Amino acid sequence: MAENTDPAKRPHVVIVGAGFGGLFAARGLRRADVDITIIDRQNYHLFQPLLYQVATAGLAPSDIAWPIRGILSRQKNVTVLLDEVADVNVESNEVLLSDRRLSFDYLVLATGARHAYFGHQDWEPFAPGLKSIDDATEIRRRVLMTFERAEMTDDTAERERLLNFVIVGAGPTGVELAGAIAELARRTLAADFRRIDSRSARVILVEAGSKVLPALSAELSDYAETALQKLGVEVLLGNAVTQCDSNGVMVANKPIPAATVLWAAGVAASPAGSWLDAETDRAGRVKVTDDLSAANHSNIFVIGDTAAVKDAKGSAVPGIAPAAKQQGRYVASVIRARAEGKKQPAAFRYRHSGNLATIGRKSAVIELPFMRFSGLFAWWVWGLAHIYFLIGVRSPFTVASNWLWQYITYGRGARLITGDKTNSPS
Amino acid sequence: MAENTDPAKRPHVVIVGAGFGGLFAARGLRRADVDITIIDRQNYHLFQPLLYQVATAGLAPSDIAWPIRGILSRQKNVTVLLDEVADVNVESNEVLLSDRRLSFDYLVLATGARHAYFGHQDWEPFAPGLKSIDDATEIRRRVLMTFERAEMTDDTAERERLLNFVIVGAGPTGVELAGAIAELARRTLAADFRRIDSRSARVILVEAGSKVLPALSAELSDYAETALQKLGVEVLLGNAVTQCDSNGVMVANKPIPAATVLWAAGVAASPAGSWLDAETDRAGRVKVTDDLSAANHSNIFVIGDTAAVKDAKGSAVPGIAPAAKQQGRYVASVIRARAEGKKQPAAFRYRHSGNLATIGRKSAVIELPFMRFSGLFAWWVWGLAHIYFLIGVRSPFTVASNWLWQYITYGRGARLITGDKTNSPS
């Protein structure tokens, strides 16, 4: 079935999604005797760990996103398609695109995740999440527009509502957004307005759990919480948001009026599970076998944020870039071995390389398997590590000089309000 | 009337538009004893001479646009308003904004120009022009999407239509767009597609007049035409577009099927003339007196692309950045002199500093009052001059390194398709 029966035809590998998982799967097959088609809804690969910087006007979209075609242009066995997958036919081994079908010998589903509102999908217009470039420029537009509106209004209550920023969820994205918005208000914009004092803006981080950065040790979580508070962020732990609308949010039965609410509280996997009619976990992730293929479909692999994978200790592999990369590389090796009639590699094993998060521009927390550290030194390690990861995809000079310039001047050059200024709900 | 009658109150100067003219007027008043309000519909000042680079994916929007508040944050006598002017009441000396009025002692209208379709406004959806960041990202989206669609289609005629790019108007913007799109197709994208050869794209520059870059000498025009042809641009001179719709354009009674038509053929001034009920020229520019004030309204000045100004020889001052800057500086000196009760400076005199345009990344034409030159050396002069002009507004390192990186790699890192991919007419 999966194996190629016509010897004249090279096996066709279809990869859906050009995030870290899909891209590393494609690269892992660069010397394999297969034809690859990689499909994505966007024409760019996104360096998601820095997306919050675009949302807070620190970096430009093109600093952290690169055309998929450009990344893969030299890999001649890859065809890139800008298209959307509607379904998968597991009987005929076909992927259904917007207006055609594509048959495959091997399929890799690396379709990522979207934000989840835990049954409150109607909150989305009031509390956008951060997954794509368009999400980020929309959040940037909203954040900057609220300061503009606050400068213009004569209504004190409305001004207060405009200068309240609520971030829901204290994982890395929520922490990084809160820190960056606090710095935007306290430093970057401090001299820009005449009628309001942007430093009076409140940045409120709401978390249902009992600590910030729950994946980290108690010590680093505490450090991060203190660092956030030093930046002026109010941290509300153990409180879920119970209502969200155009006025703001309800937390612990108290209303917090806020024109800007950002959602960083949860993710749900893409619909890959329903395409395969496969068993999923609560977050919609497909439960996979130990070679990352779907149950009963040994030629269909599911990786990255779309898959529920366990590590050697039985804990869930986290939804972070290094995990997706390892899985992409692994399925490439499995497919290559099968296509070449060789012995399949042993079961996938996740190697955890660490967790990290930044708090503003002076502090970060880094937890590696063998050590943990925090503070300014950690921030520089974080910065250098990210510049290192960016090398090869875009000009490292550009990103490095953007950051250095920002660091020296406290400026945020990318604070452009683009798109339609009128269609905001607030 | 214009002069301040209440000695306790500083004169209020309202500047509409934060382009080169408005910004230089504001800066020219930094030491004047006045209160300034500068109003713009956008929150950013745009370096328009490089806008074509954003439209062709060479630079990111934030490389050439900077928040107005950031530029003026240290000038304490300036308040920035993000708002739109609906009208001017010349009797009561008030500017009408979206939901309020603002009274002024002096008014500077520096509202620029939009593209003009010479009575064919219905062509706009099919042939967008290039004036704002949103225009540029929309053109970038369209240009990149046509290559994606060409890669997907099996219809030969449709593929040809998708790979035809028509640019209407051979002034600097048209020439620069044509050169940049030709290089995008011939070099940057050459290895990116598997089913189409992007190098087979046709780039057609249509001009109703008899030469490209009509403001330049015959020698430089001829040079530019040859340089365009070497890049693969087809130059059609002496031919106006007589029809434009979703299929393409009609030129000399022949249809040219084209999914992408870009309009660089003409500009019309903003509605400032109708606000003042003033006499305008054919392009809608307000005819001004020799201190750049409107006839019968000595406290209202009109500058930049909105004004019809003559130079010492009686020719029209061109609609270019240096002219707007000189006019902005001049009206600042007039207002300052009047506010301080000093003698008003002599009539405005335009000093022409030159014309220039680039053709792709290897060639430029520069015409200065005392010399003219062209070719690779001119390109470098152009590049260094622009980096010099950008210094002080954004990180010169960033722009310089972006360009250097592009120059070395032939890459165009900013080729992101953002925004709604479905709402294109083609």
Interface residues (C-beta under 8 A of the other chain):
Chain A: Q42 N43 Y44 A60 P61 S62 D63 A65 W66 P67 R69 G70 S73 R74 T79 V80 L81 L82 D83 I133 D134 T137 L144 E148 E151 M152 L189 A191 D192 F193 R194 R195 R394 S395 F397 T398 S401 N402 L404 W405 T409 G411 G413 A414 R415 L416 I417 T418 G419
Chain B: Q42 N43 Y44 A60 P61 S62 D63 A65 W66 P67 R69 G70 S73 R74 T79 V80 L81 L82 D83 I133 D134 T137 L144 E148 E151 M152 L189 A191 D192 F193 R194 R195 R394 S395 F397 T398 S401 N402 L404 W405 G411 G413 A414 R415 L416 I417 T418 G419
